[in-house]
Amino acid sequence: MSDQDPTAKEPPINKEKLLIWLFYIAPHHLISRIVFTITRFHGPFVQPLIRWFIDKFNVDMSDALYENIGVYETFNDFFTRELKQDARPIVSGVNTLASPADGKVSEAGKIEQGQIIQAKDHLYTVTQLLGGDETVAKLFNNGRFATIYLAPHNYHRLHMPTDARLHKMIHVPGRLFSVAPWTVAAIPRIFAQNERVVCLFSTHAGPMAMILVGAINVAAIETVWSGLVTPPKGKKISEFDFSHTNKQYRKGDEMGRFNMGSTVILLAGNNVEWLQKLRPGNTLKVGELIGHFPMPKKKAVKKAAKK
């Protein structure tokens, strides 16, 4: 005889595990390219879609340069909307660091043994994040990292944390998992798996990198110096050398944007100190003070700029 109780119910399906499994098998890039096309359509449905989105995600339009949604000809025009000139004051001070994005802190802290905290029980390496470039990864030994998640309601342009000179951009192809908090907590090395654009700068604080991480429905990532970087052609890592140019940006300058929401990861050297408020769950606005660093001697600045 069977020792099973015929009246016993099957254990409930874990919805989170089912969703993660669906994410693994989903055609990430196909879905995102469809979104890319839809968000650039012109037509009578654009304003109703924008209105639905504003109501659904409680978007604050009071700081938008154009509050009237009739101005936006496509959904992407609305999503990447410009803000009023005084909407995001930039922290003053040569040795201060400003938040590069509106969003919520996912994790922040020290880079220890070349590893970054993704979430509880999940680590990944700086080398993995940078597409395998160990030389660049060494610049951030014992440095600092901050991961900022941009939710759908957030402003989606990214700005410089400090005065900087661009040296290199790396496009790393990959998956497009959702980067919502629950997937970040569940999928190992998600930021090192997803498609991303690495931007490397020299600053008064030393080397600094901004990594723009793609995600499902993030139909495109742009930078002000290269325009549309993704969607890319091909599946190989691409490097763009700007070390012989003079692409310099001031603190608060726009450096790029997400066409749909995602995550930005900021890497800095070991002389940078984050403020206490840079803790998981805290919200940030562009230009808000997030850290500081001691001013280096002039010779050290010139040496860092040559690397």
C-alpha positions in Angstrom: 0.0 0.0 0.0 1.1 3.5 -0.6 2.0 5.5 2.5 0.9 8.8 0.8 -2.2 10.5 2.0 -4.5 10.7 -1.1 -6.2 13.8 0.4 -2.9 15.7 0.9 -2.5 18.7 -1.3 0.5 19.4 -3.6 2.8 22.0 -2.2 2.1 25.5 -3.6 4.3 26.6 -6.5 6.9 29.2 -5.5 5.9 32.1 -7.7 9.2 33.8 -7.4 11.1 30.7 -8.6 8.7 30.4 -11.4 9.2 34.0 -12.5 13.0 33.6 -12.3 12.8 30.5 -14.5 10.7 32.4 -17.0 13.2 35.2 -17.0 16.0 32.7 -17.8 14.2 31.3 -20.8 12.6 34.6 -22.0 14.0 36.1 -25.3 15.3 39.2 -23.5 16.7 41.1 -26.5 13.7 40.4 -28.7 11.3 41.7 -26.0 13.5 44.8 -25.5 13.8 45.5 -29.2 10.0 45.4 -29.5 9.7 47.9 -26.6 12.4 50.0 -28.4 10.1 50.2 -31.4 6.8 50.8 -29.5 8.3 53.6 -27.4 9.2 55.5 -30.5 5.9 55.3 -32.3 4.0 58.4 -33.1 0.2 58.4 -32.9 -3.0 59.1 -31.0 -2.2 56.4 -28.4 0.9 58.1 -27.1 -0.7 60.6 -24.7 -3.1 58.0 -23.2 -0.1 55.6 -22.7 1.8 58.4 -21.0 -1.2 59.3 -18.8 -1.6 55.6 -17.8 2.1 55.4 -16.9 2.0 58.5 -14.8 -1.0 57.2 -12.9 0.3 53.7 -12.6 3.8 54.6 -11.2 2.9 57.9 -9.5 5.3 60.0 -11.7 5.9 63.5 -10.4 5.8 65.8 -13.3 6.2 69.0 -11.3 10.0 69.1 -11.9 9.8 68.3 -15.6 10.7 71.1 -18.0 7.4 70.4 -19.9 4.6 69.3 -17.5 2.0 69.2 -20.3 2.2 65.6 -21.7 0.9 66.9 -25.0 4.4 68.1 -25.8 5.8 64.6 -25.9 5.5 63.1 -29.4 6.6 59.6 -28.3 6.7 57.7 -25.1 10.5 57.7 -25.1 10.4 61.5 -25.3 8.4 61.5 -22.1 10.5 58.8 -20.4 13.8 60.7 -21.0 12.2 64.1 -20.2 14.4 67.0 -19.3 14.0 68.7 -15.9 13.6 72.4 -15.0 17.0 74.1 -14.7 16.8 74.4 -10.9 15.1 71.1 -10.2 18.4 69.3 -9.2 20.8 71.6 -7.3 24.4 70.3 -7.6 26.4 70.1 -4.4 29.3 72.6 -4.4 32.9 71.9 -3.4 35.8 70.6 -5.5 36.3 67.5 -3.2 32.6 66.5 -3.0 30.8 63.8 -5.0 27.2 64.2 -6.2 24.7 61.5 -6.9 24.7 60.6 -10.6 21.1 59.6 -10.6 17.6 59.8 -9.1 17.0 56.4 -7.5 17.3 54.1 -4.6 20.5 52.8 -3.1 20.7 49.0 -3.7 24.1 48.5 -2.0 27.1 50.6 -1.3 30.4 50.1 0.5 34.0 49.0 0.2 35.4 46.8 -2.5 37.0 44.0 -0.6 39.3 41.4 -2.3 38.0 42.7 -5.6 34.4 41.8 -4.8 31.2 43.8 -4.8 28.1 43.0 -2.8 25.1 42.6 -5.0 22.6 41.5 -2.3 22.6 39.2 0.8 24.6 36.1 -0.1 25.4 37.4 -3.6 28.9 38.7 -4.6 30.5 39.4 -7.9 33.9 40.7 -8.9 34.9 44.1 -10.3 36.7 42.2 -13.1 33.5 40.4 -14.0 31.6 43.7 -14.0 34.1 45.3 -16.3 33.9 42.5 -18.9 37.1 40.8 -17.8 39.5 43.8 -17.9 41.8 43.0 -15.0 44.0 46.1 -15.6 41.1 48.5 -15.1 39.7 46.4 -12.2 43.0 46.9 -10.3 42.4 50.6 -10.3 39.6 50.0 -7.8 41.4 47.7 -5.4 40.1 48.4 -1.9 38.0 51.2 -3.4 34.3 52.1 -3.1 31.1 51.1 -5.0 27.6 52.3 -5.0 24.7 50.7 -6.8 21.7 52.9 -7.6 18.4 51.4 -8.9 16.2 53.7 -11.1 12.6 52.7 -10.8 10.0 53.5 -13.5 8.9 56.7 -11.9 12.4 58.2 -11.6 14.1 60.7 -13.8 16.3 58.7 -16.2 19.1 60.9 -17.3 22.5 60.4 -15.6 24.9 63.1 -14.5 28.6 63.4 -13.6 29.4 63.0 -9.9 32.5 65.2 -10.2 34.7 67.0 -12.7 36.2 64.3 -14.9 37.9 63.4 -18.1 36.7 60.5 -20.2 39.4 57.8 -21.0 37.6 54.7 -22.1 34.1 53.2 -22.9 33.5 49.4 -22.9 30.3 47.8 -24.2 29.8 44.4 -22.7 27.0 42.3 -24.3 24.9 40.1 -22.1 21.5 39.1 -20.8 18.7 41.6 -20.0 17.3 40.3 -16.7 15.0 42.6 -14.8 17.0 44.5 -12.2 14.1 45.0 -9.8 15.0 44.5 -6.2 13.5 41.0 -6.0 15.5 39.7 -9.0 18.7 41.3 -7.8 18.2 39.4 -4.5 17.6 36.1 -6.4 19.8 35.9 -9.5 23.5 35.5 -8.8 25.9 38.0 -10.5 23.0 39.7 -12.3 25.0 42.9 -12.9 27.9 40.9 -14.3 25.5 39.0 -16.6 23.5 41.8 -18.0 24.4 44.0 -21.0 26.2 47.1 -19.8 28.2 50.1 -20.8 31.4 50.9 -18.7 32.6 54.5 -18.7 36.1 55.1 -17.2 37.2 58.6 -16.1 40.1 60.3 -14.4 39.1 62.8 -11.7 40.6 64.7 -8.7 39.4 61.7 -6.6 41.4 59.3 -8.8 40.0 56.8 -11.2 36.2 56.6 -11.4 33.9 54.4 -13.4 30.2 54.6 -14.2 28.6 51.3 -15.3 25.2 51.7 -17.0 23.5 48.3 -16.7 20.8 47.2 -19.1 17.7 45.3 -18.2 14.5 43.8 -19.7 12.6 46.5 -21.6 15.6 48.9 -21.3 15.5 49.4 -25.0 18.6 51.6 -25.3 21.5 53.1 -23.4 22.9 56.4 -24.6 26.0 58.6 -23.8 26.4 62.2 -24.7 29.7 61.5 -26.5 28.6 58.4 -28.5 24.9 58.7 -28.8 23.0 55.4 -28.9 25.4 52.6 -27.7 22.8 49.8 -27.3 21.2 48.1 -29.1 24.5 47.0 -30.5 25.6 45.1 -33.6 27.4 41.9 -32.7 27.9 40.0 -29.5 31.6 40.8 -28.7 33.0 43.2 -26.1 33.8 46.5 -27.8 36.3 49.1 -26.4 36.4 52.7 -27.4 39.6 54.7 -26.5 39.1 58.3 -25.7 42.4 58.9 -23.9 43.8 61.0 -26.8 40.7 63.2 -26.8 39.8 66.0 -24.5 36.4 65.0 -23.5 36.0 66.8 -20.1 32.8 67.1 -18.1 31.9 69.2 -15.1 30.1 68.0 -12.0 26.4 67.8 -12.8 26.8 67.6 -16.6 24.6 65.1 -18.3 26.6 62.0 -19.3 24.0 59.6 -20.6 20.5 58.2 -20.2 18.4 55.1 -19.9 15.6 54.7 -22.4 13.5 52.8 -19.8 14.7 52.1 -16.2 17.7 50.3 -14.9 20.7 50.5 -12.6 23.9 52.6 -12.5 27.0 51.4 -10.6 29.6 53.9 -9.4 33.2 52.8 -8.7 35.8 55.0 -7.0 39.2 54.7 -5.4 40.1 54.0 -1.8 40.5 57.6 -0.8 36.7 58.3 -1.3 34.4 58.1 1.7 30.7 57.7 1.3 28.2 59.5 3.5 26.2 57.5 6.0 23.0 58.1 4.0 24.4 56.0 1.2 22.8 52.9 2.6 20.5 50.3 1.0 16.9 51.5 0.7 17.7 55.2 0.9 16.6 57.4 -2.0 18.8 59.9 -3.9 18.4 62.8 -6.2 20.8 63.9 -8.9 23.3 66.4 -7.5 22.8 65.4 -3.9 26.0 65.0 -1.7 27.0 61.3 -1.5 30.7 61.4 -0.6 33.9 63.4 -0.4 37.7 62.9 -0.9 40.9 64.7 0.1 42.3 67.0 -2.6 45.5 65.4 -4.2 48.6 67.3 -5.0 48.8 68.6 -8.6 51.5 66.1 -9.6 49.3 63.2 -8.5 46.4 64.6 -10.6 48.5 64.8 -13.7 49.9 61.3 -13.2 46.4 59.8 -12.7 45.2 61.6 -15.9 47.9 60.0 -18.0 47.0 56.4 -17.0 
